[in-house]
């Protein structure tokens, strides 16, 4: 993740794409290893960022 932040700080679009690809790959592998579906993460994000009424 730190490489992604560094690439963003340096405003290097190609490196941001490369590092983000690596980060997503490793996140997907981790989720699969932990038997967590991507939709569980998406649902959690939706709940956490739901507008307050």
DRENSE-549089 format. One record per residue (C-alpha): y negated, z, x; residue number from 1; residue in one letter. Coordinates in Angstrom, 1 decimal. Layout:
+--------+--------+--------+-----+---+
:      y :      z :      x :   k : r :
+--------+--------+--------+-----+---+
:      Y :      Z :      X : NUM : a :
...
+--------+--------+--------+-----+---+
//
This chain:
+--------+--------+--------+-----+---+
:      y :      z :      x :   k : r :
+--------+--------+--------+-----+---+
:    0.0 :    0.0 :    0.0 :   1 : x :
:   -2.4 :    0.7 :    2.8 :   2 : x :
:   -2.1 :   -2.8 :    4.1 :   3 : x :
:   -3.3 :   -4.0 :    0.6 :   4 : x :
:   -6.3 :   -1.7 :    0.8 :   5 : x :
:   -7.2 :   -2.9 :    4.3 :   6 : x :
:   -6.9 :   -6.6 :    3.2 :   7 : x :
:   -9.2 :   -5.9 :    0.2 :   8 : x :
:  -11.7 :   -4.0 :    2.4 :   9 : x :
:  -11.7 :   -7.1 :    4.7 :  10 : x :
:  -12.1 :   -9.4 :    1.8 :  11 : x :
:   -9.3 :  -11.6 :    3.1 :  12 : x :
:   -8.0 :  -13.3 :    0.0 :  13 : x :
:   -4.8 :  -14.8 :    1.6 :  14 : x :
:   -4.0 :  -11.4 :    3.1 :  15 : x :
:   -4.6 :   -9.6 :   -0.2 :  16 : x :
:   -2.2 :  -12.0 :   -1.9 :  17 : x :
:    0.4 :  -11.5 :    0.9 :  18 : x :
:    0.2 :   -7.7 :    0.9 :  19 : x :
:    0.1 :   -7.5 :   -2.9 :  20 : x :
:    3.3 :   -9.6 :   -3.0 :  21 : x :
:    4.9 :   -7.2 :   -0.6 :  22 : x :
:    3.8 :   -4.2 :   -2.5 :  23 : x :
:    5.0 :   -5.6 :   -5.9 :  24 : x :
:    8.3 :   -6.5 :   -4.4 :  25 : x :
:    8.9 :   -3.0 :   -3.1 :  26 : x :
:    7.7 :   -1.4 :   -6.4 :  27 : x :
:   10.1 :   -3.6 :   -8.3 :  28 : x :
:   13.0 :   -2.6 :   -6.0 :  29 : x :
:   12.1 :    1.0 :   -6.3 :  30 : x :
:   12.0 :    0.8 :  -10.1 :  31 : x :
:   15.4 :   -0.9 :  -10.2 :  32 : x :
:   16.9 :    1.7 :   -7.9 :  33 : x :
:   15.6 :    4.5 :  -10.2 :  34 : x :
:   16.8 :    2.6 :  -13.4 :  35 : x :
:   13.2 :    2.4 :  -14.7 :  36 : x :
:   12.3 :   -0.6 :  -16.8 :  37 : x :
:    8.9 :   -2.3 :  -16.1 :  38 : x :
:    8.1 :   -2.0 :  -19.8 :  39 : x :
:    8.3 :    1.8 :  -19.4 :  40 : x :
:    5.5 :    1.6 :  -16.8 :  41 : x :
:    3.4 :   -0.8 :  -19.0 :  42 : x :
:    3.8 :    1.5 :  -22.0 :  43 : x :
:    2.7 :    4.5 :  -19.9 :  44 : x :
:   -0.4 :    2.6 :  -18.7 :  45 : x :
:   -1.3 :    1.7 :  -22.3 :  46 : x :
:   -1.0 :    5.3 :  -23.3 :  47 : x :
:   -3.0 :    6.6 :  -20.3 :  48 : x :
:   -5.8 :    4.0 :  -20.8 :  49 : x :
:   -6.0 :    4.2 :  -24.6 :  50 : x :
:   -9.6 :    4.5 :  -25.8 :  51 : x :
:  -10.4 :    8.0 :  -27.0 :  52 : x :
:  -11.4 :    8.2 :  -30.7 :  53 : x :
+--------+--------+--------+-----+---+
//
